[in-house]
Amino acid sequence: MVIGRNERPASSPAGSGSCFGKALDLLSRRPHFRRELENKLLMRDFSSSAVESALDRATECGLLNDLECARDLARVRVERRHEGPAKLYAVLNRRGAGADTAHQVVAEYFSDGEDELSRQAASHWLGRNPWDRDRLARHLHRKGFSAGAILSTLERLRVGCENQNPTLGEAP
């Protein structure tokens, strides 16, 4: 029997041809949200009952955890990409975290407010771009920071420039 590229044998062990095997393969590459993994498996023509069973089994094994996946993604998005709460929430929700999980993780990352992280994002941007108040404000807005955090950051920069020290350190 010859099997085409998109065809699957009627029954196969828990190897690479099974739904659980494919779930393990995808999870070995990077963490996934349950909804994200479900969509990928359904796109590969696995039955919904097989997908649900595979997802439950992966969850029971501790391989599928939306909250931990959201925390990992948030760490990268905030620490490396310097994103604010609005953008982080949108990314988590789009990727499949679910509203409650996304809210929880955003609240954890921004529990002390967003001013310090906004200043870090501005410092990172200023390290690669010349000073331009309007462009910096637009950049921080696109990164998902609130108007209040942006204004606070710009004010701190203005005070630094007046003191001949255009840094984002502590205000005098």
Buried (B, 14 or more C-beta within 10 A) or exposed (E): EEEEEEEBEEEEEEEEEBBBBBBBEBBEEEBBBBBBBBBBBBEEEBEEEBBBBBBEBBEEEEBBBBBEBBBBBBEEBBEEEBBBBBBBBBBBBEBBBBEEBBBBBBEEBBEEEBBBBBBBBBBBBBEEEEEEEEEBBEBBBEBBBBEEBBBBBBEBBEEBEEEEEEEBEEEE
